[in-house]
Amino acid sequence: MPVFYYDAQVFKVFQVKQLLDDADIPCMVKNDFAQGAVGEIAPLDSAPEIWLLDEHWRVKAQQIVDDFMQDIESSLERGDWICGKCQTDNEASFGICWSCQSERA
């Protein structure tokens, strides 16, 4: 069972994990607490990883990750935005307003 996805950012790994869980794709996170051991182990060996529990899900899982990454790139290209509901400034990477939780228009 090879590694499906990894990233040095734990938050991003858990975002991908949640997307896979939402799609009922069986997976698990490994090394989620290993970053505290950097120095004792190599940084690459401490990156959190997602492993698929059944390889036949790989194509669907990869499409979900590709769509997620494309959404991130697209939102960064559009730049920062102002919430239409509460007029709060939000960073480009936010898909919902940090203040009122309204979706980006």
VMD Tcl script that builds the backbone (N, CA, C; Angstrom):
set m [mol new atoms 315]
animate dup $m
set s [atomselect $m all]
$s set {name element resname resid chain x y z} {
  {N N MET 1 A 0.856 -1.175 0.000}
  {CA C MET 1 A 0.000 0.000 0.000}
  {C C MET 1 A 0.900 1.236 0.000}
  {N N PRO 2 A 1.138 1.857 -1.160}
  {CA C PRO 2 A 2.011 3.038 -1.229}
  {C C PRO 2 A 1.313 4.319 -0.766}
  {N N VAL 3 A 2.133 5.320 -0.517}
  {CA C VAL 3 A 1.629 6.627 -0.117}
  {C C VAL 3 A 0.804 7.206 -1.265}
  {N N PHE 4 A -0.357 7.755 -0.931}
  {CA C PHE 4 A -1.196 8.401 -1.945}
  {C C PHE 4 A -0.889 9.897 -2.025}
  {N N TYR 5 A -0.784 10.574 -0.871}
  {CA C TYR 5 A -0.610 12.021 -0.847}
  {C C TYR 5 A 0.192 12.398 0.389}
  {N N TYR 6 A 1.083 13.376 0.239}
  {CA C TYR 6 A 1.773 13.917 1.408}
  {C C TYR 6 A 2.049 15.386 1.189}
  {N N ASP 7 A 2.211 16.099 2.294}
  {CA C ASP 7 A 2.511 17.519 2.250}
  {C C ASP 7 A 3.128 17.881 3.592}
  {N N ALA 8 A 4.014 18.843 3.597}
  {CA C ALA 8 A 4.627 19.281 4.851}
  {C C ALA 8 A 3.619 20.015 5.731}
  {N N GLN 9 A 2.540 20.505 5.136}
  {CA C GLN 9 A 1.516 21.229 5.888}
  {C C GLN 9 A 0.458 20.246 6.395}
  {N N VAL 10 A 0.439 20.031 7.689}
  {CA C VAL 10 A -0.508 19.092 8.291}
  {C C VAL 10 A -1.942 19.495 7.969}
  {N N PHE 11 A -2.220 20.795 8.007}
  {CA C PHE 11 A -3.579 21.269 7.739}
  {C C PHE 11 A -4.048 20.851 6.352}
  {N N LYS 12 A -3.189 20.988 5.352}
  {CA C LYS 12 A -3.567 20.635 3.987}
  {C C LYS 12 A -3.812 19.124 3.869}
  {N N VAL 13 A -3.000 18.338 4.544}
  {CA C VAL 13 A -3.190 16.889 4.517}
  {C C VAL 13 A -4.560 16.528 5.091}
  {N N PHE 14 A -4.924 17.180 6.190}
  {CA C PHE 14 A -6.217 16.876 6.789}
  {C C PHE 14 A -7.386 17.435 5.971}
  {N N GLN 15 A -7.165 18.477 5.196}
  {CA C GLN 15 A -8.203 18.939 4.269}
  {C C GLN 15 A -8.451 17.867 3.210}
  {N N VAL 16 A -7.375 17.316 2.656}
  {CA C VAL 16 A -7.508 16.253 1.658}
  {C C VAL 16 A -8.161 15.029 2.288}
  {N N LYS 17 A -7.752 14.685 3.488}
  {CA C LYS 17 A -8.348 13.535 4.192}
  {C C LYS 17 A -9.851 13.728 4.345}
  {N N GLN 18 A -10.279 14.932 4.707}
  {CA C GLN 18 A -11.709 15.199 4.869}
  {C C GLN 18 A -12.454 15.069 3.544}
  {N N LEU 19 A -11.854 15.552 2.465}
  {CA C LEU 19 A -12.478 15.414 1.146}
  {C C LEU 19 A -12.650 13.940 0.771}
  {N N LEU 20 A -11.635 13.139 1.061}
  {CA C LEU 20 A -11.716 11.709 0.767}
  {C C LEU 20 A -12.758 11.030 1.655}
  {N N ASP 21 A -12.798 11.412 2.924}
  {CA C ASP 21 A -13.820 10.864 3.830}
  {C C ASP 21 A -15.221 11.220 3.332}
  {N N ASP 22 A -15.403 12.461 2.891}
  {CA C ASP 22 A -16.710 12.904 2.382}
  {C C ASP 22 A -17.140 12.095 1.164}
  {N N ALA 23 A -16.155 11.618 0.396}
  {CA C ALA 23 A -16.444 10.811 -0.794}
  {C C ALA 23 A -16.484 9.312 -0.472}
  {N N ASP 24 A -16.420 8.978 0.819}
  {CA C ASP 24 A -16.437 7.581 1.285}
  {C C ASP 24 A -15.283 6.752 0.716}
  {N N ILE 25 A -14.131 7.395 0.570}
  {CA C ILE 25 A -12.929 6.699 0.119}
  {C C ILE 25 A -12.129 6.306 1.363}
  {N N PRO 26 A -11.948 5.009 1.593}
  {CA C PRO 26 A -11.247 4.570 2.806}
  {C C PRO 26 A -9.755 4.923 2.761}
  {N N CYS 27 A -9.329 5.671 3.768}
  {CA C CYS 27 A -7.935 6.108 3.823}
  {C C CYS 27 A -7.538 6.351 5.270}
  {N N MET 28 A -6.244 6.571 5.476}
  {CA C MET 28 A -5.743 6.867 6.811}
  {C C MET 28 A -4.574 7.840 6.715}
  {N N VAL 29 A -4.331 8.568 7.788}
  {CA C VAL 29 A -3.200 9.498 7.855}
  {C C VAL 29 A -2.111 8.842 8.685}
  {N N LYS 30 A -0.897 8.898 8.161}
  {CA C LYS 30 A 0.274 8.414 8.894}
  {C C LYS 30 A 1.219 9.605 9.101}
  {N N ASN 31 A 2.033 9.534 10.112}
  {CA C ASN 31 A 3.039 10.555 10.441}
  {C C ASN 31 A 2.419 11.881 10.858}
  {N N ASP 32 A 1.163 11.872 11.304}
  {CA C ASP 32 A 0.537 13.150 11.646}
  {C C ASP 32 A 1.176 13.814 12.856}
  {N N PHE 33 A 1.875 13.061 13.685}
  {CA C PHE 33 A 2.553 13.650 14.834}
  {C C PHE 33 A 4.080 13.559 14.725}
  {N N ALA 34 A 4.579 13.123 13.578}
  {CA C ALA 34 A 6.014 12.884 13.422}
  {C C ALA 34 A 6.829 14.162 13.264}
  {N N GLN 35 A 6.206 15.287 12.955}
  {CA C GLN 35 A 6.973 16.508 12.742}
  {C C GLN 35 A 7.704 16.948 14.002}
  {N N GLY 36 A 7.239 16.532 15.137}
  {CA C GLY 36 A 7.934 16.845 16.382}
  {C C GLY 36 A 9.259 16.117 16.501}
  {N N ALA 37 A 9.481 15.135 15.660}
  {CA C ALA 37 A 10.715 14.357 15.703}
  {C C ALA 37 A 11.751 14.834 14.690}
  {N N VAL 38 A 11.456 15.928 13.977}
  {CA C VAL 38 A 12.424 16.448 13.007}
  {C C VAL 38 A 13.717 16.768 13.758}
  {N N GLY 39 A 14.788 16.332 13.197}
  {CA C GLY 39 A 16.088 16.439 13.856}
  {C C GLY 39 A 16.557 15.055 14.255}
  {N N GLU 40 A 15.623 14.249 14.710}
  {CA C GLU 40 A 15.903 12.848 15.021}
  {C C GLU 40 A 15.696 11.995 13.773}
  {N N ILE 41 A 14.720 12.408 12.947}
  {CA C ILE 41 A 14.480 11.742 11.671}
  {C C ILE 41 A 14.504 12.801 10.573}
  {N N ALA 42 A 14.688 12.356 9.358}
  {CA C ALA 42 A 14.769 13.286 8.220}
  {C C ALA 42 A 13.443 14.020 8.036}
  {N N PRO 43 A 13.483 15.312 7.632}
  {CA C PRO 43 A 12.241 16.068 7.426}
  {C C PRO 43 A 11.274 15.384 6.466}
  {N N LEU 44 A 11.777 14.793 5.391}
  {CA C LEU 44 A 10.907 14.122 4.430}
  {C C LEU 44 A 10.199 12.926 5.066}
  {N N ASP 45 A 10.885 12.252 5.980}
  {CA C ASP 45 A 10.288 11.096 6.652}
  {C C ASP 45 A 9.241 11.496 7.680}
  {N N SER 46 A 9.184 12.771 8.005}
  {CA C SER 46 A 8.221 13.220 9.012}
  {C C SER 46 A 6.984 13.876 8.394}
  {N N ALA 47 A 6.934 13.984 7.078}
  {CA C ALA 47 A 5.783 14.618 6.427}
  {C C ALA 47 A 4.547 13.752 6.615}
  {N N PRO 48 A 3.417 14.360 6.994}
  {CA C PRO 48 A 2.188 13.583 7.122}
  {C C PRO 48 A 1.762 13.033 5.761}
  {N N GLU 49 A 1.262 11.814 5.772}
  {CA C GLU 49 A 0.915 11.110 4.541}
  {C C GLU 49 A -0.511 10.572 4.615}
  {N N ILE 50 A -1.143 10.490 3.458}
  {CA C ILE 50 A -2.427 9.807 3.346}
  {C C ILE 50 A -2.197 8.521 2.572}
  {N N TRP 51 A -2.683 7.448 3.132}
  {CA C TRP 51 A -2.605 6.137 2.496}
  {C C TRP 51 A -4.017 5.666 2.198}
  {N N LEU 52 A -4.236 5.186 0.993}
  {CA C LEU 52 A -5.521 4.601 0.632}
  {C C LEU 52 A -5.564 3.171 1.159}
  {N N LEU 53 A -6.680 2.780 1.722}
  {CA C LEU 53 A -6.806 1.426 2.259}
  {C C LEU 53 A -7.174 0.415 1.175}
  {N N ASP 54 A -7.600 0.923 0.021}
  {CA C ASP 54 A -7.939 0.065 -1.110}
  {C C ASP 54 A -7.510 0.796 -2.383}
  {N N GLU 55 A -6.556 0.244 -3.098}
  {CA C GLU 55 A -5.972 0.896 -4.275}
  {C C GLU 55 A -6.971 1.140 -5.403}
  {N N HIS 56 A -8.079 0.427 -5.439}
  {CA C HIS 56 A -9.012 0.642 -6.554}
  {C C HIS 56 A -9.670 2.020 -6.480}
  {N N TRP 57 A -9.498 2.735 -5.379}
  {CA C TRP 57 A -10.031 4.093 -5.227}
  {C C TRP 57 A -9.060 5.169 -5.731}
  {N N ARG 58 A -7.877 4.783 -6.138}
  {CA C ARG 58 A -6.826 5.745 -6.474}
  {C C ARG 58 A -7.252 6.756 -7.541}
  {N N VAL 59 A -7.871 6.325 -8.617}
  {CA C VAL 59 A -8.245 7.240 -9.710}
  {C C VAL 59 A -9.244 8.284 -9.210}
  {N N LYS 60 A -10.273 7.838 -8.494}
  {CA C LYS 60 A -11.273 8.771 -7.980}
  {C C LYS 60 A -10.645 9.718 -6.955}
  {N N ALA 61 A -9.803 9.172 -6.088}
  {CA C ALA 61 A -9.139 9.993 -5.063}
  {C C ALA 61 A -8.236 11.031 -5.711}
  {N N GLN 62 A -7.512 10.646 -6.753}
  {CA C GLN 62 A -6.623 11.581 -7.431}
  {C C GLN 62 A -7.410 12.710 -8.080}
  {N N GLN 63 A -8.581 12.400 -8.635}
  {CA C GLN 63 A -9.414 13.432 -9.241}
  {C C GLN 63 A -9.883 14.436 -8.184}
  {N N ILE 64 A -10.220 13.940 -7.009}
  {CA C ILE 64 A -10.650 14.812 -5.915}
  {C C ILE 64 A -9.511 15.746 -5.505}
  {N N VAL 65 A -8.299 15.210 -5.388}
  {CA C VAL 65 A -7.142 16.030 -5.020}
  {C C VAL 65 A -6.833 17.035 -6.117}
  {N N ASP 66 A -6.887 16.608 -7.362}
  {CA C ASP 66 A -6.626 17.523 -8.483}
  {C C ASP 66 A -7.628 18.682 -8.492}
  {N N ASP 67 A -8.899 18.371 -8.266}
  {CA C ASP 67 A -9.931 19.419 -8.215}
  {C C ASP 67 A -9.680 20.378 -7.054}
  {N N PHE 68 A -9.288 19.842 -5.907}
  {CA C PHE 68 A -8.986 20.645 -4.724}
  {C C PHE 68 A -7.825 21.601 -5.008}
  {N N MET 69 A -6.762 21.094 -5.606}
  {CA C MET 69 A -5.597 21.932 -5.918}
  {C C MET 69 A -5.949 22.998 -6.948}
  {N N GLN 70 A -6.782 22.642 -7.907}
  {CA C GLN 70 A -7.207 23.619 -8.909}
  {C C GLN 70 A -8.047 24.715 -8.259}
  {N N ASP 71 A -8.907 24.344 -7.309}
  {CA C ASP 71 A -9.702 25.339 -6.580}
  {C C ASP 71 A -8.803 26.298 -5.810}
  {N N ILE 72 A -7.753 25.771 -5.190}
  {CA C ILE 72 A -6.811 26.619 -4.443}
  {C C ILE 72 A -6.138 27.601 -5.392}
  {N N GLU 73 A -5.625 27.091 -6.511}
  {CA C GLU 73 A -4.956 27.962 -7.478}
  {C C GLU 73 A -5.899 29.024 -8.020}
  {N N SER 74 A -7.125 28.625 -8.318}
  {CA C SER 74 A -8.110 29.554 -8.860}
  {C C SER 74 A -8.426 30.667 -7.865}
  {N N SER 75 A -8.593 30.314 -6.597}
  {CA C SER 75 A -8.920 31.338 -5.602}
  {C C SER 75 A -7.744 32.283 -5.382}
  {N N LEU 76 A -6.524 31.765 -5.464}
  {CA C LEU 76 A -5.350 32.629 -5.297}
  {C C LEU 76 A -5.215 33.601 -6.460}
  {N N GLU 77 A -5.585 33.153 -7.659}
  {CA C GLU 77 A -5.527 34.026 -8.836}
  {C C GLU 77 A -6.545 35.159 -8.734}
  {N N ARG 78 A -7.698 34.878 -8.128}
  {CA C ARG 78 A -8.739 35.904 -8.000}
  {C C ARG 78 A -8.387 36.943 -6.946}
  {N N GLY 79 A -7.504 36.614 -6.016}
  {CA C GLY 79 A -7.055 37.571 -5.017}
  {C C GLY 79 A -7.961 37.673 -3.799}
  {N N ASP 80 A -7.592 38.576 -2.913}
  {CA C ASP 80 A -8.370 38.807 -1.700}
  {C C ASP 80 A -9.774 39.266 -2.075}
  {N N TRP 81 A -10.725 39.083 -1.160}
  {CA C TRP 81 A -12.108 39.425 -1.457}
  {C C TRP 81 A -12.820 39.975 -0.229}
  {N N ILE 82 A -13.891 40.692 -0.491}
  {CA C ILE 82 A -14.712 41.276 0.580}
  {C C ILE 82 A -16.034 40.529 0.622}
  {N N CYS 83 A -16.410 40.098 1.804}
  {CA C CYS 83 A -17.657 39.354 1.997}
  {C C CYS 83 A -18.847 40.230 1.633}
  {N N GLY 84 A -19.739 39.680 0.817}
  {CA C GLY 84 A -20.934 40.409 0.420}
  {C C GLY 84 A -21.952 40.551 1.539}
  {N N LYS 85 A -21.833 39.710 2.563}
  {CA C LYS 85 A -22.803 39.758 3.658}
  {C C LYS 85 A -22.376 40.698 4.781}
  {N N CYS 86 A -21.110 40.573 5.223}
  {CA C CYS 86 A -20.678 41.374 6.387}
  {C C CYS 86 A -19.590 42.390 6.061}
  {N N GLN 87 A -19.142 42.415 4.795}
  {CA C GLN 87 A -18.136 43.373 4.321}
  {C C GLN 87 A -16.756 43.179 4.953}
  {N N THR 88 A -16.449 41.989 5.429}
  {CA C THR 88 A -15.150 41.687 6.018}
  {C C THR 88 A -14.147 41.349 4.926}
  {N N ASP 89 A -12.912 41.851 5.056}
  {CA C ASP 89 A -11.828 41.485 4.144}
  {C C ASP 89 A -11.399 40.051 4.422}
  {N N ASN 90 A -11.227 39.263 3.355}
  {CA C ASN 90 A -10.808 37.875 3.462}
  {C C ASN 90 A -9.629 37.630 2.531}
  {N N GLU 91 A -8.741 36.751 2.938}
  {CA C GLU 91 A -7.610 36.384 2.090}
  {C C GLU 91 A -8.096 35.532 0.925}
  {N N ALA 92 A -7.330 35.520 -0.139}
  {CA C ALA 92 A -7.697 34.809 -1.363}
  {C C ALA 92 A -7.923 33.322 -1.127}
  {N N SER 93 A -7.193 32.725 -0.207}
  {CA C SER 93 A -7.291 31.284 0.010}
  {C C SER 93 A -8.547 30.868 0.757}
  {N N PHE 94 A -9.297 31.830 1.298}
  {CA C PHE 94 A -10.501 31.501 2.052}
  {C C PHE 94 A -11.682 31.307 1.100}
  {N N GLY 95 A -12.371 30.186 1.220}
  {CA C GLY 95 A -13.560 29.930 0.429}
  {C C GLY 95 A -14.819 30.391 1.122}
  {N N ILE 96 A -14.701 30.623 2.432}
  {CA C ILE 96 A -15.802 31.169 3.212}
  {C C ILE 96 A -15.274 32.319 4.052}
  {N N CYS 97 A -16.146 33.224 4.399}
  {CA C CYS 97 A -15.758 34.384 5.206}
  {C C CYS 97 A -15.340 33.925 6.599}
  {N N TRP 98 A -14.212 34.419 7.068}
  {CA C TRP 98 A -13.734 34.008 8.392}
  {C C TRP 98 A -14.611 34.594 9.498}
  {N N SER 99 A -15.348 35.639 9.195}
  {CA C SER 99 A -16.165 36.309 10.207}
  {C C SER 99 A -17.576 35.735 10.312}
  {N N CYS 100 A -18.268 35.596 9.162}
  {CA C CYS 100 A -19.676 35.180 9.213}
  {C C CYS 100 A -19.924 33.815 8.566}
  {N N GLN 101 A -18.885 33.195 8.007}
  {CA C GLN 101 A -18.954 31.884 7.382}
  {C C GLN 101 A -19.822 31.824 6.118}
  {N N SER 102 A -20.040 32.971 5.487}
  {CA C SER 102 A -20.742 32.984 4.194}
  {C C SER 102 A -19.786 32.548 3.114}
  {N N GLU 103 A -20.313 31.843 2.094}
  {CA C GLU 103 A -19.470 31.390 1.008}
  {C C GLU 103 A -19.043 32.551 0.120}
  {N N ARG 104 A -17.856 32.379 -0.466}
  {CA C ARG 104 A -17.359 33.373 -1.413}
  {C C ARG 104 A -18.254 33.387 -2.643}
  {N N ALA 105 A -18.597 34.576 -3.120}
  {CA C ALA 105 A -19.481 34.692 -4.291}
  {C C ALA 105 A -18.749 34.254 -5.541}
}
mol reanalyze $m
mol bondsrecalc $m
mol representation Tube
mol addrep $m
